Every structure is written in structure tokens, then in C-alpha cells.
Amino acid sequence: MSNPLHPLAEEFLDFRGRIHALELSDPPFARLVAGYEQVDREVCCMEGRLGEAAEEASRAMRRLKLRIKDQILEALSRPVA
């Protein structure tokens, strides 16, 4: 059984509109969001698997997901140009 996905709009409730606007206007930001979504899907799939190797891979993917999420928050926190 896999765990639920964690959409950015739910992770950053205060930034919902800004996330959407930046996805449309800022290609690097859109790539970050796409990367986050891909890693989130992989983490959700991995967490349902058993075994030490799967658990280590899942931990590594969760760390990657957090790094991407930090980059997204940094981009969202910049002043609007």
C-alpha cells in the first residue's frame, strides 16, 4: 500500500496562487515543481515496499524531496518582481 501524495498547494497553503503563477511564468520554478512531484510519487511508491534496500532508497528520496521543497520555498519567498 502506498502513502498519499503531498501536493505543493497543500504543503504551502499561503502560496497557492503564487505557485500557480510561477509555474506559468518561470520555467526553472516549473521544473522544480515537476521534480518535486516526481520525487513525491516515487517516495509514495517506495514507502509501501518492504526491505532494507527499499527503506534506504526511500530515505534518500525523502531527503531529496526536502531539498527541492526548500528550493521552492526560497523561490516563493523572494519579492515579487
PDB file of N, CA, C and O in Angstrom:
ATOM      1  N   MET A   1       0.832  -1.172   0.000  1.00  0.00           N
ATOM      2  CA  MET A   1       0.000   0.000   0.000  1.00  0.00           C
ATOM      3  C   MET A   1       0.882   1.242   0.000  1.00  0.00           C
ATOM      4  O   MET A   1       1.862   1.315   0.742  1.00  0.00           O
ATOM      5  N   SER A   2       0.538   2.206  -0.822  1.00  0.00           N
ATOM      6  CA  SER A   2       1.355   3.413  -0.886  1.00  0.00           C
ATOM      7  C   SER A   2       0.749   4.503  -0.015  1.00  0.00           C
ATOM      8  O   SER A   2      -0.444   4.488   0.288  1.00  0.00           O
ATOM      9  N   ASN A   3       1.586   5.441   0.377  1.00  0.00           N
ATOM     10  CA  ASN A   3       1.154   6.579   1.173  1.00  0.00           C
ATOM     11  C   ASN A   3       0.608   7.657   0.252  1.00  0.00           C
ATOM     12  O   ASN A   3       0.912   7.665  -0.941  1.00  0.00           O
ATOM     13  N   PRO A   4      -0.199   8.571   0.794  1.00  0.00           N
ATOM     14  CA  PRO A   4      -0.781   9.613  -0.057  1.00  0.00           C
ATOM     15  C   PRO A   4       0.268  10.611  -0.553  1.00  0.00           C
ATOM     16  O   PRO A   4       1.299  10.829   0.083  1.00  0.00           O
ATOM     17  N   LEU A   5      -0.029  11.201  -1.698  1.00  0.00           N
ATOM     18  CA  LEU A   5       0.836  12.245  -2.246  1.00  0.00           C
ATOM     19  C   LEU A   5       0.718  13.502  -1.394  1.00  0.00           C
ATOM     20  O   LEU A   5      -0.245  13.675  -0.647  1.00  0.00           O
ATOM     21  N   HIS A   6       1.715  14.378  -1.518  1.00  0.00           N
ATOM     22  CA  HIS A   6       1.746  15.637  -0.778  1.00  0.00           C
ATOM     23  C   HIS A   6       1.851  16.798  -1.766  1.00  0.00           C
ATOM     24  O   HIS A   6       2.945  17.316  -1.988  1.00  0.00           O
ATOM     25  N   PRO A   7       0.737  17.212  -2.360  1.00  0.00           N
ATOM     26  CA  PRO A   7       0.771  18.301  -3.344  1.00  0.00           C
ATOM     27  C   PRO A   7       1.314  19.592  -2.725  1.00  0.00           C
ATOM     28  O   PRO A   7       1.057  19.893  -1.559  1.00  0.00           O
ATOM     29  N   LEU A   8       2.056  20.334  -3.514  1.00  0.00           N
ATOM     30  CA  LEU A   8       2.633  21.593  -3.026  1.00  0.00           C
ATOM     31  C   LEU A   8       1.574  22.573  -2.553  1.00  0.00           C
ATOM     32  O   LEU A   8       1.797  23.303  -1.587  1.00  0.00           O
ATOM     33  N   ALA A   9       0.436  22.603  -3.211  1.00  0.00           N
ATOM     34  CA  ALA A   9      -0.627  23.522  -2.806  1.00  0.00           C
ATOM     35  C   ALA A   9      -1.084  23.228  -1.377  1.00  0.00           C
ATOM     36  O   ALA A   9      -1.540  24.130  -0.674  1.00  0.00           O
ATOM     37  N   GLU A  10      -0.964  21.989  -0.951  1.00  0.00           N
ATOM     38  CA  GLU A  10      -1.310  21.637   0.425  1.00  0.00           C
ATOM     39  C   GLU A  10      -0.136  21.849   1.367  1.00  0.00           C
ATOM     40  O   GLU A  10      -0.330  22.144   2.546  1.00  0.00           O
ATOM     41  N   GLU A  11       1.063  21.704   0.861  1.00  0.00           N
ATOM     42  CA  GLU A  11       2.256  21.920   1.679  1.00  0.00           C
ATOM     43  C   GLU A  11       2.470  23.408   1.969  1.00  0.00           C
ATOM     44  O   GLU A  11       2.922  23.777   3.053  1.00  0.00           O
ATOM     45  N   PHE A  12       2.143  24.252   0.999  1.00  0.00           N
ATOM     46  CA  PHE A  12       2.339  25.704   1.109  1.00  0.00           C
ATOM     47  C   PHE A  12       1.007  26.405   0.863  1.00  0.00           C
ATOM     48  O   PHE A  12       0.828  27.063  -0.162  1.00  0.00           O
ATOM     49  N   LEU A  13       0.090  26.266   1.788  1.00  0.00           N
ATOM     50  CA  LEU A  13      -1.257  26.815   1.619  1.00  0.00           C
ATOM     51  C   LEU A  13      -1.254  28.315   1.330  1.00  0.00           C
ATOM     52  O   LEU A  13      -2.054  28.788   0.524  1.00  0.00           O
ATOM     53  N   ASP A  14      -0.374  29.058   1.971  1.00  0.00           N
ATOM     54  CA  ASP A  14      -0.329  30.514   1.798  1.00  0.00           C
ATOM     55  C   ASP A  14       0.187  30.935   0.426  1.00  0.00           C
ATOM     56  O   ASP A  14       0.048  32.095   0.038  1.00  0.00           O
ATOM     57  N   PHE A  15       0.777  30.006  -0.303  1.00  0.00           N
ATOM     58  CA  PHE A  15       1.403  30.333  -1.581  1.00  0.00           C
ATOM     59  C   PHE A  15       0.691  29.699  -2.774  1.00  0.00           C
ATOM     60  O   PHE A  15       1.264  29.665  -3.863  1.00  0.00           O
ATOM     61  N   ARG A  16      -0.515  29.205  -2.616  1.00  0.00           N
ATOM     62  CA  ARG A  16      -1.209  28.505  -3.709  1.00  0.00           C
ATOM     63  C   ARG A  16      -1.212  29.311  -5.009  1.00  0.00           C
ATOM     64  O   ARG A  16      -0.798  28.809  -6.054  1.00  0.00           O
ATOM     65  N   GLY A  17      -1.677  30.553  -4.942  1.00  0.00           N
ATOM     66  CA  GLY A  17      -1.740  31.393  -6.138  1.00  0.00           C
ATOM     67  C   GLY A  17      -0.373  31.677  -6.717  1.00  0.00           C
ATOM     68  O   GLY A  17      -0.190  31.673  -7.934  1.00  0.00           O
ATOM     69  N   ARG A  18       0.577  31.921  -5.851  1.00  0.00           N
ATOM     70  CA  ARG A  18       1.937  32.228  -6.310  1.00  0.00           C
ATOM     71  C   ARG A  18       2.578  31.009  -6.977  1.00  0.00           C
ATOM     72  O   ARG A  18       3.286  31.146  -7.975  1.00  0.00           O
ATOM     73  N   ILE A  19       2.328  29.822  -6.428  1.00  0.00           N
ATOM     74  CA  ILE A  19       2.866  28.599  -7.043  1.00  0.00           C
ATOM     75  C   ILE A  19       2.354  28.493  -8.475  1.00  0.00           C
ATOM     76  O   ILE A  19       3.128  28.265  -9.405  1.00  0.00           O
ATOM     77  N   HIS A  20       1.057  28.658  -8.642  1.00  0.00           N
ATOM     78  CA  HIS A  20       0.469  28.545  -9.973  1.00  0.00           C
ATOM     79  C   HIS A  20       1.036  29.606 -10.918  1.00  0.00           C
ATOM     80  O   HIS A  20       1.388  29.298 -12.057  1.00  0.00           O
ATOM     81  N   ALA A  21       1.125  30.849 -10.451  1.00  0.00           N
ATOM     82  CA  ALA A  21       1.646  31.933 -11.290  1.00  0.00           C
ATOM     83  C   ALA A  21       3.094  31.671 -11.697  1.00  0.00           C
ATOM     84  O   ALA A  21       3.462  31.871 -12.854  1.00  0.00           O
ATOM     85  N   LEU A  22       3.909  31.227 -10.750  1.00  0.00           N
ATOM     86  CA  LEU A  22       5.319  30.966 -11.066  1.00  0.00           C
ATOM     87  C   LEU A  22       5.479  29.758 -11.989  1.00  0.00           C
ATOM     88  O   LEU A  22       6.373  29.741 -12.834  1.00  0.00           O
ATOM     89  N   GLU A  23       4.632  28.765 -11.836  1.00  0.00           N
ATOM     90  CA  GLU A  23       4.691  27.615 -12.746  1.00  0.00           C
ATOM     91  C   GLU A  23       4.467  28.061 -14.189  1.00  0.00           C
ATOM     92  O   GLU A  23       5.073  27.524 -15.116  1.00  0.00           O
ATOM     93  N   LEU A  24       3.595  29.042 -14.366  1.00  0.00           N
ATOM     94  CA  LEU A  24       3.288  29.526 -15.714  1.00  0.00           C
ATOM     95  C   LEU A  24       4.330  30.501 -16.258  1.00  0.00           C
ATOM     96  O   LEU A  24       4.545  30.562 -17.469  1.00  0.00           O
ATOM     97  N   SER A  25       4.981  31.266 -15.372  1.00  0.00           N
ATOM     98  CA  SER A  25       5.858  32.341 -15.841  1.00  0.00           C
ATOM     99  C   SER A  25       7.347  32.089 -15.649  1.00  0.00           C
ATOM    100  O   SER A  25       8.162  32.810 -16.223  1.00  0.00           O
ATOM    101  N   ASP A  26       7.725  31.092 -14.863  1.00  0.00           N
ATOM    102  CA  ASP A  26       9.133  30.882 -14.517  1.00  0.00           C
ATOM    103  C   ASP A  26       9.517  29.426 -14.804  1.00  0.00           C
ATOM    104  O   ASP A  26       9.281  28.553 -13.969  1.00  0.00           O
ATOM    105  N   PRO A  27      10.108  29.156 -15.976  1.00  0.00           N
ATOM    106  CA  PRO A  27      10.449  27.770 -16.331  1.00  0.00           C
ATOM    107  C   PRO A  27      11.324  27.040 -15.305  1.00  0.00           C
ATOM    108  O   PRO A  27      11.066  25.867 -15.036  1.00  0.00           O
ATOM    109  N   PRO A  28      12.357  27.684 -14.713  1.00  0.00           N
ATOM    110  CA  PRO A  28      13.123  26.953 -13.693  1.00  0.00           C
ATOM    111  C   PRO A  28      12.260  26.552 -12.490  1.00  0.00           C
ATOM    112  O   PRO A  28      12.419  25.460 -11.945  1.00  0.00           O
ATOM    113  N   PHE A  29      11.358  27.429 -12.085  1.00  0.00           N
ATOM    114  CA  PHE A  29      10.461  27.098 -10.982  1.00  0.00           C
ATOM    115  C   PHE A  29       9.539  25.949 -11.383  1.00  0.00           C
ATOM    116  O   PHE A  29       9.302  25.036 -10.591  1.00  0.00           O
ATOM    117  N   ALA A  30       9.026  25.991 -12.589  1.00  0.00           N
ATOM    118  CA  ALA A  30       8.157  24.918 -13.074  1.00  0.00           C
ATOM    119  C   ALA A  30       8.898  23.577 -13.065  1.00  0.00           C
ATOM    120  O   ALA A  30       8.305  22.545 -12.748  1.00  0.00           O
ATOM    121  N   ARG A  31      10.194  23.588 -13.413  1.00  0.00           N
ATOM    122  CA  ARG A  31      10.986  22.353 -13.367  1.00  0.00           C
ATOM    123  C   ARG A  31      11.163  21.866 -11.929  1.00  0.00           C
ATOM    124  O   ARG A  31      11.124  20.663 -11.670  1.00  0.00           O
ATOM    125  N   LEU A  32      11.358  22.809 -10.984  1.00  0.00           N
ATOM    126  CA  LEU A  32      11.455  22.424  -9.570  1.00  0.00           C
ATOM    127  C   LEU A  32      10.171  21.740  -9.119  1.00  0.00           C
ATOM    128  O   LEU A  32      10.211  20.699  -8.464  1.00  0.00           O
ATOM    129  N   VAL A  33       9.034  22.329  -9.473  1.00  0.00           N
ATOM    130  CA  VAL A  33       7.745  21.751  -9.087  1.00  0.00           C
ATOM    131  C   VAL A  33       7.577  20.370  -9.715  1.00  0.00           C
ATOM    132  O   VAL A  33       7.140  19.434  -9.045  1.00  0.00           O
ATOM    133  N   ALA A  34       7.915  20.239 -10.976  1.00  0.00           N
ATOM    134  CA  ALA A  34       7.811  18.935 -11.639  1.00  0.00           C
ATOM    135  C   ALA A  34       8.725  17.919 -10.962  1.00  0.00           C
ATOM    136  O   ALA A  34       8.340  16.766 -10.771  1.00  0.00           O
ATOM    137  N   GLY A  35       9.933  18.343 -10.600  1.00  0.00           N
ATOM    138  CA  GLY A  35      10.859  17.459  -9.895  1.00  0.00           C
ATOM    139  C   GLY A  35      10.306  17.034  -8.546  1.00  0.00           C
ATOM    140  O   GLY A  35      10.392  15.865  -8.172  1.00  0.00           O
ATOM    141  N   TYR A  36       9.734  17.994  -7.812  1.00  0.00           N
ATOM    142  CA  TYR A  36       9.124  17.682  -6.519  1.00  0.00           C
ATOM    143  C   TYR A  36       8.009  16.648  -6.691  1.00  0.00           C
ATOM    144  O   TYR A  36       7.944  15.666  -5.950  1.00  0.00           O
ATOM    145  N   GLU A  37       7.144  16.874  -7.664  1.00  0.00           N
ATOM    146  CA  GLU A  37       6.017  15.969  -7.875  1.00  0.00           C
ATOM    147  C   GLU A  37       6.483  14.566  -8.240  1.00  0.00           C
ATOM    148  O   GLU A  37       5.908  13.580  -7.780  1.00  0.00           O
ATOM    149  N   GLN A  38       7.533  14.471  -9.074  1.00  0.00           N
ATOM    150  CA  GLN A  38       8.077  13.166  -9.458  1.00  0.00           C
ATOM    151  C   GLN A  38       8.662  12.443  -8.244  1.00  0.00           C
ATOM    152  O   GLN A  38       8.396  11.261  -8.027  1.00  0.00           O
ATOM    153  N   VAL A  39       9.458  13.163  -7.458  1.00  0.00           N
ATOM    154  CA  VAL A  39      10.061  12.552  -6.270  1.00  0.00           C
ATOM    155  C   VAL A  39       8.975  12.162  -5.272  1.00  0.00           C
ATOM    156  O   VAL A  39       9.062  11.104  -4.649  1.00  0.00           O
ATOM    157  N   ASP A  40       7.960  13.000  -5.112  1.00  0.00           N
ATOM    158  CA  ASP A  40       6.868  12.690  -4.202  1.00  0.00           C
ATOM    159  C   ASP A  40       6.182  11.380  -4.608  1.00  0.00           C
ATOM    160  O   ASP A  40       5.895  10.538  -3.757  1.00  0.00           O
ATOM    161  N   ARG A  41       5.919  11.211  -5.909  1.00  0.00           N
ATOM    162  CA  ARG A  41       5.301   9.966  -6.386  1.00  0.00           C
ATOM    163  C   ARG A  41       6.206   8.764  -6.091  1.00  0.00           C
ATOM    164  O   ARG A  41       5.731   7.717  -5.652  1.00  0.00           O
ATOM    165  N   GLU A  42       7.510   8.921  -6.333  1.00  0.00           N
ATOM    166  CA  GLU A  42       8.446   7.818  -6.098  1.00  0.00           C
ATOM    167  C   GLU A  42       8.512   7.463  -4.620  1.00  0.00           C
ATOM    168  O   GLU A  42       8.535   6.285  -4.262  1.00  0.00           O
ATOM    169  N   VAL A  43       8.543   8.476  -3.759  1.00  0.00           N
ATOM    170  CA  VAL A  43       8.579   8.226  -2.315  1.00  0.00           C
ATOM    171  C   VAL A  43       7.323   7.481  -1.887  1.00  0.00           C
ATOM    172  O   VAL A  43       7.398   6.522  -1.118  1.00  0.00           O
ATOM    173  N   CYS A  44       6.179   7.915  -2.377  1.00  0.00           N
ATOM    174  CA  CYS A  44       4.926   7.256  -2.010  1.00  0.00           C
ATOM    175  C   CYS A  44       4.931   5.787  -2.436  1.00  0.00           C
ATOM    176  O   CYS A  44       4.451   4.924  -1.701  1.00  0.00           O
ATOM    177  N   CYS A  45       5.463   5.508  -3.604  1.00  0.00           N
ATOM    178  CA  CYS A  45       5.537   4.118  -4.074  1.00  0.00           C
ATOM    179  C   CYS A  45       6.532   3.304  -3.257  1.00  0.00           C
ATOM    180  O   CYS A  45       6.260   2.154  -2.913  1.00  0.00           O
ATOM    181  N   MET A  46       7.679   3.892  -2.944  1.00  0.00           N
ATOM    182  CA  MET A  46       8.726   3.181  -2.204  1.00  0.00           C
ATOM    183  C   MET A  46       8.308   2.848  -0.784  1.00  0.00           C
ATOM    184  O   MET A  46       8.656   1.789  -0.262  1.00  0.00           O
ATOM    185  N   GLU A  47       7.566   3.744  -0.159  1.00  0.00           N
ATOM    186  CA  GLU A  47       7.224   3.539   1.244  1.00  0.00           C
ATOM    187  C   GLU A  47       6.335   2.328   1.453  1.00  0.00           C
ATOM    188  O   GLU A  47       6.215   1.841   2.577  1.00  0.00           O
ATOM    189  N   GLY A  48       5.713   1.834   0.400  1.00  0.00           N
ATOM    190  CA  GLY A  48       4.890   0.644   0.523  1.00  0.00           C
ATOM    191  C   GLY A  48       5.676  -0.647   0.386  1.00  0.00           C
ATOM    192  O   GLY A  48       5.139  -1.726   0.641  1.00  0.00           O
ATOM    193  N   ARG A  49       6.919  -0.558  -0.007  1.00  0.00           N
ATOM    194  CA  ARG A  49       7.744  -1.757  -0.215  1.00  0.00           C
ATOM    195  C   ARG A  49       8.433  -2.163   1.074  1.00  0.00           C
ATOM    196  O   ARG A  49       8.648  -1.344   1.968  1.00  0.00           O
ATOM    197  N   LEU A  50       8.769  -3.424   1.153  1.00  0.00           N
ATOM    198  CA  LEU A  50       9.476  -3.940   2.310  1.00  0.00           C
ATOM    199  C   LEU A  50      10.936  -4.144   1.966  1.00  0.00           C
ATOM    200  O   LEU A  50      11.301  -4.271   0.797  1.00  0.00           O
ATOM    201  N   GLY A  51      11.757  -4.173   2.983  1.00  0.00           N
ATOM    202  CA  GLY A  51      13.159  -4.492   2.785  1.00  0.00           C
ATOM    203  C   GLY A  51      14.067  -3.320   3.099  1.00  0.00           C
ATOM    204  O   GLY A  51      13.692  -2.156   2.962  1.00  0.00           O
ATOM    205  N   GLU A  52      15.269  -3.663   3.522  1.00  0.00           N
ATOM    206  CA  GLU A  52      16.242  -2.649   3.930  1.00  0.00           C
ATOM    207  C   GLU A  52      16.673  -1.776   2.764  1.00  0.00           C
ATOM    208  O   GLU A  52      16.807  -0.563   2.925  1.00  0.00           O
ATOM    209  N   ALA A  53      16.894  -2.360   1.596  1.00  0.00           N
ATOM    210  CA  ALA A  53      17.317  -1.579   0.430  1.00  0.00           C
ATOM    211  C   ALA A  53      16.235  -0.576   0.034  1.00  0.00           C
ATOM    212  O   ALA A  53      16.538   0.574  -0.284  1.00  0.00           O
ATOM    213  N   ALA A  54      14.980  -1.007   0.052  1.00  0.00           N
ATOM    214  CA  ALA A  54      13.878  -0.102  -0.294  1.00  0.00           C
ATOM    215  C   ALA A  54      13.766   1.008   0.743  1.00  0.00           C
ATOM    216  O   ALA A  54      13.489   2.155   0.394  1.00  0.00           O
ATOM    217  N   GLU A  55      13.976   0.680   2.006  1.00  0.00           N
ATOM    218  CA  GLU A  55      13.889   1.691   3.067  1.00  0.00           C
ATOM    219  C   GLU A  55      14.997   2.737   2.904  1.00  0.00           C
ATOM    220  O   GLU A  55      14.743   3.931   3.060  1.00  0.00           O
ATOM    221  N   GLU A  56      16.214   2.304   2.593  1.00  0.00           N
ATOM    222  CA  GLU A  56      17.315   3.253   2.398  1.00  0.00           C
ATOM    223  C   GLU A  56      17.045   4.124   1.179  1.00  0.00           C
ATOM    224  O   GLU A  56      17.288   5.330   1.222  1.00  0.00           O
ATOM    225  N   ALA A  57      16.552   3.543   0.106  1.00  0.00           N
ATOM    226  CA  ALA A  57      16.222   4.322  -1.090  1.00  0.00           C
ATOM    227  C   ALA A  57      15.110   5.321  -0.778  1.00  0.00           C
ATOM    228  O   ALA A  57      15.140   6.457  -1.251  1.00  0.00           O
ATOM    229  N   SER A  58      14.146   4.901   0.007  1.00  0.00           N
ATOM    230  CA  SER A  58      13.046   5.781   0.391  1.00  0.00           C
ATOM    231  C   SER A  58      13.563   6.955   1.217  1.00  0.00           C
ATOM    232  O   SER A  58      13.141   8.092   1.003  1.00  0.00           O
ATOM    233  N   ARG A  59      14.461   6.699   2.144  1.00  0.00           N
ATOM    234  CA  ARG A  59      15.045   7.786   2.959  1.00  0.00           C
ATOM    235  C   ARG A  59      15.795   8.774   2.076  1.00  0.00           C
ATOM    236  O   ARG A  59      15.685   9.986   2.258  1.00  0.00           O
ATOM    237  N   ALA A  60      16.554   8.257   1.125  1.00  0.00           N
ATOM    238  CA  ALA A  60      17.308   9.140   0.219  1.00  0.00           C
ATOM    239  C   ALA A  60      16.356  10.000  -0.609  1.00  0.00           C
ATOM    240  O   ALA A  60      16.606  11.188  -0.815  1.00  0.00           O
ATOM    241  N   MET A  61      15.273   9.403  -1.079  1.00  0.00           N
ATOM    242  CA  MET A  61      14.300  10.160  -1.872  1.00  0.00           C
ATOM    243  C   MET A  61      13.590  11.205  -1.009  1.00  0.00           C
ATOM    244  O   MET A  61      13.304  12.303  -1.485  1.00  0.00           O
ATOM    245  N   ARG A  62      13.302  10.879   0.244  1.00  0.00           N
ATOM    246  CA  ARG A  62      12.668  11.866   1.133  1.00  0.00           C
ATOM    247  C   ARG A  62      13.599  13.039   1.379  1.00  0.00           C
ATOM    248  O   ARG A  62      13.146  14.181   1.448  1.00  0.00           O
ATOM    249  N   ARG A  63      14.918  12.772   1.514  1.00  0.00           N
ATOM    250  CA  ARG A  63      15.890  13.867   1.684  1.00  0.00           C
ATOM    251  C   ARG A  63      15.929  14.739   0.433  1.00  0.00           C
ATOM    252  O   ARG A  63      15.982  15.965   0.532  1.00  0.00           O
ATOM    253  N   LEU A  64      15.903  14.115  -0.742  1.00  0.00           N
ATOM    254  CA  LEU A  64      15.880  14.867  -1.996  1.00  0.00           C
ATOM    255  C   LEU A  64      14.611  15.716  -2.073  1.00  0.00           C
ATOM    256  O   LEU A  64      14.658  16.881  -2.469  1.00  0.00           O
ATOM    257  N   LYS A  65      13.494  15.130  -1.696  1.00  0.00           N
ATOM    258  CA  LYS A  65      12.219  15.851  -1.714  1.00  0.00           C
ATOM    259  C   LYS A  65      12.287  17.086  -0.807  1.00  0.00           C
ATOM    260  O   LYS A  65      11.790  18.150  -1.176  1.00  0.00           O
ATOM    261  N   LEU A  66      12.889  16.954   0.354  1.00  0.00           N
ATOM    262  CA  LEU A  66      13.024  18.096   1.269  1.00  0.00           C
ATOM    263  C   LEU A  66      13.929  19.182   0.688  1.00  0.00           C
ATOM    264  O   LEU A  66      13.648  20.370   0.847  1.00  0.00           O
ATOM    265  N   ARG A  67      15.015  18.785   0.016  1.00  0.00           N
ATOM    266  CA  ARG A  67      15.895  19.786  -0.611  1.00  0.00           C
ATOM    267  C   ARG A  67      15.151  20.557  -1.694  1.00  0.00           C
ATOM    268  O   ARG A  67      15.271  21.778  -1.790  1.00  0.00           O
ATOM    269  N   ILE A  68      14.389  19.844  -2.501  1.00  0.00           N
ATOM    270  CA  ILE A  68      13.611  20.510  -3.551  1.00  0.00           C
ATOM    271  C   ILE A  68      12.567  21.427  -2.917  1.00  0.00           C
ATOM    272  O   ILE A  68      12.368  22.555  -3.370  1.00  0.00           O
ATOM    273  N   LYS A  69      11.911  20.947  -1.885  1.00  0.00           N
ATOM    274  CA  LYS A  69      10.890  21.746  -1.204  1.00  0.00           C
ATOM    275  C   LYS A  69      11.516  23.023  -0.627  1.00  0.00           C
ATOM    276  O   LYS A  69      10.897  24.085  -0.684  1.00  0.00           O
ATOM    277  N   ASP A  70      12.724  22.937  -0.078  1.00  0.00           N
ATOM    278  CA  ASP A  70      13.428  24.116   0.429  1.00  0.00           C
ATOM    279  C   ASP A  70      13.709  25.111  -0.700  1.00  0.00           C
ATOM    280  O   ASP A  70      13.567  26.320  -0.516  1.00  0.00           O
ATOM    281  N   GLN A  71      14.106  24.600  -1.868  1.00  0.00           N
ATOM    282  CA  GLN A  71      14.369  25.479  -3.013  1.00  0.00           C
ATOM    283  C   GLN A  71      13.081  26.162  -3.473  1.00  0.00           C
ATOM    284  O   GLN A  71      13.092  27.336  -3.841  1.00  0.00           O
ATOM    285  N   ILE A  72      11.988  25.429  -3.449  1.00  0.00           N
ATOM    286  CA  ILE A  72      10.698  26.006  -3.839  1.00  0.00           C
ATOM    287  C   ILE A  72      10.293  27.092  -2.851  1.00  0.00           C
ATOM    288  O   ILE A  72       9.851  28.165  -3.264  1.00  0.00           O
ATOM    289  N   LEU A  73      10.436  26.836  -1.563  1.00  0.00           N
ATOM    290  CA  LEU A  73      10.081  27.846  -0.560  1.00  0.00           C
ATOM    291  C   LEU A  73      10.960  29.075  -0.713  1.00  0.00           C
ATOM    292  O   LEU A  73      10.481  30.200  -0.569  1.00  0.00           O
ATOM    293  N   GLU A  74      12.236  28.876  -1.003  1.00  0.00           N
ATOM    294  CA  GLU A  74      13.135  30.013  -1.229  1.00  0.00           C
ATOM    295  C   GLU A  74      12.627  30.853  -2.408  1.00  0.00           C
ATOM    296  O   GLU A  74      12.596  32.081  -2.325  1.00  0.00           O
ATOM    297  N   ALA A  75      12.236  30.204  -3.487  1.00  0.00           N
ATOM    298  CA  ALA A  75      11.723  30.922  -4.663  1.00  0.00           C
ATOM    299  C   ALA A  75      10.418  31.637  -4.336  1.00  0.00           C
ATOM    300  O   ALA A  75      10.199  32.762  -4.784  1.00  0.00           O
ATOM    301  N   LEU A  76       9.561  31.001  -3.569  1.00  0.00           N
ATOM    302  CA  LEU A  76       8.281  31.616  -3.202  1.00  0.00           C
ATOM    303  C   LEU A  76       8.460  32.802  -2.263  1.00  0.00           C
ATOM    304  O   LEU A  76       7.631  33.712  -2.244  1.00  0.00           O
ATOM    305  N   SER A  77       9.531  32.795  -1.493  1.00  0.00           N
ATOM    306  CA  SER A  77       9.762  33.858  -0.515  1.00  0.00           C
ATOM    307  C   SER A  77      10.433  35.093  -1.112  1.00  0.00           C
ATOM    308  O   SER A  77      10.513  36.133  -0.457  1.00  0.00           O
ATOM    309  N   ARG A  78      10.911  34.986  -2.336  1.00  0.00           N
ATOM    310  CA  ARG A  78      11.527  36.160  -2.978  1.00  0.00           C
ATOM    311  C   ARG A  78      10.476  37.218  -3.252  1.00  0.00           C
ATOM    312  O   ARG A  78       9.318  36.890  -3.511  1.00  0.00           O
ATOM    313  N   PRO A  79      10.863  38.476  -3.200  1.00  0.00           N
ATOM    314  CA  PRO A  79       9.904  39.540  -3.518  1.00  0.00           C
ATOM    315  C   PRO A  79       9.387  39.394  -4.939  1.00  0.00           C
ATOM    316  O   PRO A  79      10.118  38.980  -5.839  1.00  0.00           O
ATOM    317  N   VAL A  80       8.131  39.735  -5.131  1.00  0.00           N
ATOM    318  CA  VAL A  80       7.524  39.670  -6.453  1.00  0.00           C
ATOM    319  C   VAL A  80       8.098  40.799  -7.302  1.00  0.00           C
ATOM    320  O   VAL A  80       8.139  41.954  -6.880  1.00  0.00           O
ATOM    321  N   ALA A  81       8.537  40.446  -8.497  1.00  0.00           N
ATOM    322  CA  ALA A  81       9.162  41.447  -9.378  1.00  0.00           C
ATOM    323  C   ALA A  81       8.126  42.212 -10.162  1.00  0.00           C
ATOM    324  O   ALA A  81       8.473  43.091 -10.951  1.00  0.00           O
TER     325      ALA A  81
END
